[in-house]
C-alpha cells in the first residue's frame, strides 16, 4: 500500500533528476529530511504521493553522498516489481493504487 507523507512538513525540499532504466526519463525526485521524528529522508517521484523513507545514517552509508545513484537503483527495482504487478493485472487494491500513481512514468 502506498505510503503518503505530507511534504509541507519538510523545511528544505530539494529536487534531483534521475534516469532509471524502464522509466520515461528524466524523472524528478523531491526529497528532504524530517528531523522532528526520527531523522529520515523522505523522497518521491514528483507528481506522485507515494513516499519512500530511509533513515539518514543508512542513506549516507549506502549512497556515500551519491543520492542520484541511490534513487535510480531503487526506482529500477521498483519498476521491475511494478511490471510484475501489471502482468497479473494489478490484482490487489494496493497494486491498483500504485498503478494509478505510476502508469505515466514506467514503460
Secondary structure, 3 states (H helix, E strand, C coil): CCCECCHHHCCCCEEEEECCCCECCCEEEEEEEECCCCCEEEEEECCCCECEEEEHHHHHHHHCCCHHHHHHHHHHHHHHHHHHHHHCCCCCHHHHHHHHHHCCCEC
